[in-house]
Amino acid sequence: MASAKGGVRRSVEPNITLFSPAEIRVAMIPVGEAPDAEFQRCASLITRHKQVKLSHVRTFHHEAHKTPFKHIPWKSGNMNFKFLGEEAALGPSPLSTLHAHRAVLGVIGILHCGHTRDLAKACRAFQQRCHAFKGAFTVRLFGFDPTDAQVGGGLLALPGLDTFPPGATPEHLQHHAEVVMHDYAACMLGELERWMLSASPAMLDLGSLVDAPEFTGAGPLEAVQTRLYSDEEVKTKKRYGRLQKAMGDHCLLAGSPRDALDHFNVAADLCRVVGDWVFQAGALEGQASAKALEAAMDAGGYTVNQASVFTDDKQWRRGRDGQASGTASEAGTPVSSRDLGSGDRQASGGVVTSGLEVEQSGSNGTAPQAADDALSQAGTGTSTAFGGPKFWKALRSSGVEGEVRAHMAEAKAALRRKGVLPLQAEADLKLARFLAGLHGEAARAEVSDLVTGVLSLVEGMPLPEDRMLAFVEGAGALGLVGSLRKRMLLLWQAVELSKYLGFPNLRSLEVARKALEPPDRHMDPVGLEEPWSTPRSALHRESPSLWPQVRAGCLEAILGLAIYAKQHAEVWEAAAVLLRDHPAELSPHRQQSLLENMLAAAAQMAPAER
């Protein structure tokens, strides 16, 4: 699909839901020379804070001006983050002009000081890598586990490096991470406020991908007529409509759905008047998101962290020996920004190292090894706060389903007027996931119909990546309502499509592996694994025992893709499972070939993988 500037861009994105517009995308970047395991351990401290309460964020938020978020729910609202690995964050996001949440607005670097010889060089390298994220509002570099030499040598005072306290217990690190992430959210909120106050129609581009005839499906004559006969008044109204849509997007990111709804209402009306159908559809989908988010908030659908450091600050002032260290304040007193030191919290810099009062320990200042396993799992619970029995029960009791359906139907009608197939498919997938969350397997028939509609749209999508992702996302929606055979078949089709089109890669291998995994449950949030966590093979786990021939085909696909990607452990496991579970489907010659694959893979595997 060509953009307005001639490039070909994928426009369908994975795991997009009705609640995605409220998630701020933050790139997580490994810095320095630490092994992957250390990065995952440190990153998990940050990624557990995917949702932060506005009542706690307000402690760090300094209003230098009157906030543009007139109805921001300080008492009951939240801000939400979606953490991305560097590769995913650097990937194309051509629809960020249509949906603000698709742009990366934050960057967090993870630096393990103990494994880094030259901290100054690592900080400079991080600053250079941040140039790739030109739209990022807030950037931080967090340092972990500094050595005694680094602490004594003053290296931790490097500008832009925010260091976690050395020698801290895992519990102290968790509390410290909670404090700095609320400070990070406060800085992000300040940047969103500044954007709202400085926004103007001149900022909006009328020549983006969304306006390209290749995207909208407009013919050459219609494209020429649009350029020649659009007068200035129409262009001005278009810009104002798009500005209101963008302001609504930023209100959702700030955690203020009521403010967002006001802007989306104006945007939908303006875009309807001038025939800006794609942005009108975006505004209507925004209305659906805002109403659902406000309903969940009003019904108490979000989980409250009872062990929060903001509930009892004795938790973070307690020393390693269990005694309060320093001057302990009264229990229940919220942590304030003064407790973080006097750092500058501008977008280009970072906060000064927190004053958490912990006792320094031995030579290298690393956390006890016994806590590594627990910490490594901390970030893999949920990649979004929008899910779980409490969340969906709150939405069911709110009665918001009818309004969401109406807005999504109107948005789909607007998209049909321009023939934007990828966005039509996304609208159906959003509604399918929403219904699956509300009703589970009771919504199987309707979700199946929606996915069937998506598959009919796939045939007209010009870009192979869009078609493959539509298959994968449709399979995910079917899995949520228990349609296991259809799910497996769609994933297999996605893999076969990738092989036919000639771009088998690690992503295709992940799709093939997913076909053998149990599906997500409808109560679960979207995306249960972090994007940077080491992929773990699903072959040793129990997989659906449906359609042995299809399962064998998926295993063959995994084997071929793993050989192509030089993933030797995956090659060995796929060949072993084929020989163990599907000997009847294999000829003697094929069995001998699989044994040879296993021997070759075993010879190439690293010692840790054997």
N, C-alpha and C positions, 0 to 999 in steps of 0.2 A: 504494500500500500504506500503510495508516494505521498510525501509531505509537500507542503507548499513550496519548499526549497529544493525539492527533487530527490530527497532521501527516502529510502523505504523503511518504514517503521512498523513494528508490531504494536497493535492497539489493545488487544485483549490481555488482561492481567489476571494472574492466579489469585484465588482466595478473596476476591472482591465481594463484600457483603453490603447489606443495607447500612451497616454501622461503620464501614471503612471511612466515610467522610469525617468521622470524629477522631481519627488516629493520625498523630503527627509522626511522619517517617523520620527515623534517626539512623544514620549509618554508623555501624560499629566497626572500627578499624583497628587491627592489631598493629602495634608499633614496637620496634625494637627486635630483639633476637630470641624472645622466649618461645618455647615449644607450644604446639597447639593446645596441649592439655592445660598449661598455665593460663593461656588466653581464655579458654572456655571457663576455667574456674573463676577467674577475675570478672569476666563478662557476665557470668551468672549472677553476681552480686548486683549488677546494674539492671539486668533485664527482668529481674523479678518485679521491678517497679514499673509495670506497664500502665498502671492506672494510679494516679495520685489525686488525693482529695483537695478540692479548691480551698476548703477551710484551713488546711495545713499549708498550702501554697501561699495563702494570703499573708502568713507570718513573714515570708521572705519578700513579698511583693511590695515595692515602693511606688506609689502612684505619684508621679511627677506632674500629672495632668489628670483631668477628668476622664475616666475610662469610657471608651466608646461602647462598651458592653453594658448597656443600661440594665439588663435583666439577668446579669450573670449570677448563677445560684451559688453564692459563696458557702452556704451552709450544707447543701446537699449535692453539689455538682462535682464533676471530676474532669481532669485532663487525661488523655490517653496517648500512649506512645506505641509505635510499631517499629521494632528494631530490625534492621536489615544488615546482612553481611555486606562487605565492601563490593563484591562482584555484583550482587543484586542491586545495590544502591547506585552503582555506576551504569547499570543497564538503561536503555532508552525508556523514557516516560513521555511519549509524544502528546498525551492528553492532559498534561499538567496545566495547560492553558484553559482547559474545560473544567477540570477538577483539581482544586488546590491541594488536596490531600495526596495526590500522586507525585508531588515534588518532594525531594528530600530537604527538610527544613532544619535538620540538626545533625551534628557530627560529634561522636564521642570516640576518642582514641583510648586504647587500653595498653598501657606500658608496664611491663614487669621489670622494675628497676634492678632487681637482683640478677637478671639475665642480660642486662644491657651494660656494656662497657662504657659507652660514651653517651650520657644522657642528653647533652647539648645537641649532639648530632641527631639523635633520635627525635628531639623536639623540632628541629629544623625540618627534618624529613616529613614529620607529621603536618607541619604548616604547609609544605609544598603539596602534599597529597590533598589537603583540604581545598586547594584551588579548583579541584575538579567539581566541587559542590558549590557553585557560584550562588545558588539561591539559599544556602543555609543561613538561618538566622542566628543560631547559637552553637558555638563550638567549644568543646572541652577536651582536655587531655588528662586522664586520670592515671596516676602512678601507684603501683602496688609493691609491697614488700621491699622497701629500700634497705640497703645494707648499712651497717654502722659507719662504714667509710663514707658512704654517700651522704648520710645524715650529718656526720661531723665535718665533711668538706664543703658544706653549704650548697651542694649541687641541687638540693631540693627547692632552692629559691629561684630556680630558672623561671623566667616569665612564661605564663601559660601552662605550667605544670602544676596540677593539683594532686597532692600526694596523700594517699590514705595512710593512717598512722602506722608506724612500724611496730612489729611485735604484737599486734592486736590479735585477740582471739577471733574465731569465726563469728561469734555473736556480736562482738564489737564492730567487726567489718560490716556486718549486715546492717547494724544501726547507723553506722556512718554513711553507708550507701543510701539508706533511706533519706537521711538529711540532705546529702548533696544532690540527690535526684529531685527533691522538692525545691531546692534552690535552682536547679536547672530548669524545672518547670516554671518557676517564677520569672526567670530570665526570658524564657520562651514566650510567656504570657505578655511580658513587657514589649517584646518585639512584635507580637501580633497586634497589640494596641497601637504601636507606632505605625505599622502598616495601615491599619484602619484609618488612622487620623491623616495620613499622607496620601491615601489612595485617590486617584482622579481618573476620569475617562480616558485621558491621554495615555495612560499606562496599558490600555487594552489594545491588543493587536487584532486587526480584522483580516490578517493574511496568514493565520496559523494553519496547522494541519486540519483543524476542524472546518476551515473554509475551503480547503482544496477540493476540487471536483472529484479527484481520485478517492477521497474519503467519503464524501457525501453521495457519490453516485450520480452527480449532475453531468449532463452531456456537455459537449463543447459549446453549443449554441447558448445553453442556459448559463454557462460560466461567463461567456463574453457579455451577455445581457446584464448579468449581475454586476459586472465591473463597470459597464458603460452607463447604465441607467439608475444606479443607486445614487440618489442625490445626497447632499450633505446632511439634510435633516434626518433621513433614514439612517445614515452612518452614525450620527450623533446619538440617536435613540438606541441603536445597536450597542454602542459603547456604554451608554448608561445602563442598559439591561445587563450587559456582561459584567459591569462593575458591581451591580447589586448582587449578581450571582456569586462573584468572587468574594464579596464582603460576607455573604451568607456562609460560604465555605470557611472563611477564617473565624467566624463566630462559632461554628461547630468545633473547629480545632481548639478554640479557647475554652470549650465546655459550656457554651451558652446557647442551647437549642432554641430558646424563645427569641433571642435576638436574631438568630439565623432564620427563623421562620418569617420574621418581618421582612428581611431582605429578600428571601426567596419569593415571597408573595409579589413584591414589586417587580422582581426580575422576570417572573413568569408572565406577568401582564405586559411588560414592555417588550419582551421577546415575541410574544404572541402578536402584538400590533405590527411589528416590522417583519414578521415571518422568519425570525431567527430560531428555527425549529430545534436545532441541536441543543442550543443553550436553554431554550424553554424546557426541553426534556430534562436537562441537567438540573434546572431549578425545581421542577416537579419532583424529581427523585430526591432532591435536597429537602423538600417539604416532607416527604415520606420519612426520611431519615430523622429530621428534627422532631417530628411528632412521636416517632417510636422511641427516640432517646429521652425525650421529656417524659413520656409515659413510664418508661422503665425507672427513671429517676424519682418521679412522684410516687410510684408504687413501692419504692425501696428495693429495687431489683439488684443493687450492687452489693457485693460482699464487703463487709467492714473488717479491717485488720485489727483484731482486738489486741495484738501484741505490738502495736505501733509504738515507735519511740516517742511519738507526739502525745500518746496517751499517758505514758509514765516515763519521764525522763531519767528516772533512776536506772532504767535499763541501759542507758548509754553512758551514764556517769560512773557505773560500777566498775571497779578495777578487776584485774585478772584473778585476784585472790578472793573475789566475792565481796570486798569491802568497798564502800564509796570512796573514791579518790578525789582530791581537790575539794572544792566547795560545792556540796550537793544542794540543789534547790529542792523545793517542795515537790512531792509527787503530784503528777498531773499537770505541772506547769509546762506549757508547750515550749518547744525549742524555738528560739528566735534567731534571726539572722546575725545577731551579735555573737552567738555561740559559734559561728563559722569563722570568726575573724573579721578583718576589715578589708576584705578583698574587693576588687573592682569586678562587677558582674556584667560587663559589657559583652556583646556578642563575640567580639574578637578575642577576648581574653578569658580568664577563668577565675574562680574563687581561690583565695588563699587557703592553704592547708587548714583543715578544721582543727579546732582546739579540743577535740575529744581527748579526755584525760585518761590515757592508758599507759601502763608500764612497759617500757622498752625491754626486749629480751635479747637473747644471744647474738650470735655472729651474723647470721644472714637475715634475721627478721621475718622469716617466712611463717605462714600460719601452720599449725600442726597438721601433719599428714593425715591424721585420722579424720579430719573434717573435709578432706578433698572430695570424697564420694558424695557427701551431702551437698556440698557447694556446687558440684558439677551438675547436680540434678535441679538446682534451684531455678534455673532459667527455662527448664523444659516443661514446666507445668502447663502454661497456656501462653500463646503468643498474642492473645487479645483478652480483654476483660469482659467481652460481650458474649456470655454463654453461661451454662450451668443451670441446674433446676430452678434456683431462686430467680434468676434473670428471666427465664422464659415463663415461669409462673406469674411473675409480676406483669409481663406483657399480656398474657392471656386475660388476667383479671382487669386490665385497663380498658379493654374494648377498643384498642387502637387498630386492630386488624383491618376493619372495614375501610378506615381512612387511608391506610397504607395501600391497600388494594386499589382504591380509586385513584390515588396519585400515580401509582405505577402503571395503571392502565392508560391514563392520560399521557404519561411520558412515552409509553410505547407507541401510542397513536401519533404523537409528534415526531418520533423517530422514523416511523413508516413514511411520513411525508417527504423525508429526505433519503430514505433507503439506506441508512447507515447500519449495515448488518452487524458489525462487531458490537456496537452499542445496544442494538436490539437483543442480541444474545446475552449480553451482560445484564440487561434489565430482567430478562427471564430467569437468569441464574440467581440474581439477588432475591427475587421473589421466591424462587424455589427453596433457597436456603432458609429464608425467613419462615416459610410455611413448615418446613421440616423441623425447625427449632420449636415452633409453636405446637405442632400436632404430632410430630414423630411419624411413626408408620401409618397413622390414620390418614396422613396426607399423601400416601404413596401414589394414588391414582392421579392426583392433580400435579404432583411433582414430576411424575413420568410424562404427563402431557406437556409440561413446560420444557422438559429436556428434549422431548421429541421435536418440539418447535425449534429449539436451539440447533438440533442436528439438521433440520431442514434449511436453516440459515447458513450452516457451515458450508454447504455446497456452493454458495455464491461468494464466499470470502476469497479474495484473491491471494491472500498471504498464507503460506503453509503454516507458519508459526501460530497464526490466529486459529487456523482450523485444528491444529493439534491441541492447543490449549483449551479450545471449546470442548473437544472430546474429554479431556482430563477433568475439566470443571463439571461437565455434565455427569461424568462417572462419580465424582465426589458427591454431588447432590443426590444421585440415586442410592449411593451407599448410606446416606443419612436416613433414608426411609426404608432400608432393608431390601432393596432390589439388587441382590448380590450378583446374580448371573448377568444382568444387564450392565452392572458396574464393571465386572471383569471383562466383558466383551468390549466395552467402549475403551477401556485402558489398553487392551490388546490392539484394537484398531488404531489407537494413537501411536503405539510403538511401531506397528506395521507402516503407518503413514510416514513416520520419521525415517524409517529405513528406506522406503520407496523414494522419498524426496532427497535422500542422500545426505542428511545431516544427523546421523547418529552421534550422540555425545553423552556426557554424564547425566544431563537432564533426561534424555531418553531412557537411560539406565534406571534413573529414579522412578520414572513412570512405570517401567516394566516391573520393578520391584514392588511398587505400590499395588499392582494388580494382585499380588499374592499376600498382601497384608489384610488383616481384618479392617473393615471400613470404619470411619469415624462414627461415633454415636451422635444422634441428633441433639443430645443435651450438651455435648462438648463444644467449647469454643473452637473457632477455625484455627488450624495450623498448630499442632501440638509439639512440634520440634523446632528448635532454633535454626535459623538458616546457616549458621556457621558450625553447628555441631557435627561431629564426625558421623557420616552415614553408617548405620548399623544394618547389616543384612537381615531381611525378614525371612530368609529361607529356612533358618533353624526354628522359627516360630510356627505355631499352628496356623495354617492358612485355610481359606475356604475349600472344602473338598468337593466343590461343584465342578462339573464338566472336566473330567480328567484330561480329555484331549486339549481343551483350551488351556488348562493349567500347564500341561506339557509344552504347549506352544509358547506360553509366557516364559517358562524356564529356558526354552531354546532362545527366545529373544534376549533374555538376560545374559545368557552365555555368549551370544554373538556380540552384544553391545559391550560386555565386560572385556572380551578379547580386544575389541576395537579400542576401548578406553584404557587398556593395560591395567585393569583392576584385578590382579591375580587372585586375591582371596575370593572375589565374587565368581571368578571363573571356576575355581575349585569347588565352591559350594553348589553352584548351579549344576555342574556336571555330576557331583555326588548325589544331589537330590533326584536328578533325572534317572540315574542308575538305580537308586534305592526305591523310588516310588513309582516309576513308570517303565519297568523293564518290558512290559507287554507291548508298549508302543514303539520299542526300539529294535531295530535289526541288529544282528550280531556285529556287522561292520560298524554300525553307529555306536554300539556299546564299546567296541575297541577304540574308536575315535575319542569317545568321552574319557576313557582311561588315559589315553595319551594327553588329552587336555589337562587332566588332573595332575599328571606327572610333571608336565611342563610348567603349570602354574605353581606347584609346590616348590619347584627349583627356583622360581623367580620371587617367591614371597619373602618379605622381610621376616627376620626371626620372631618378632613380636606377633606376627599374624599366624604363625604355624601352630 
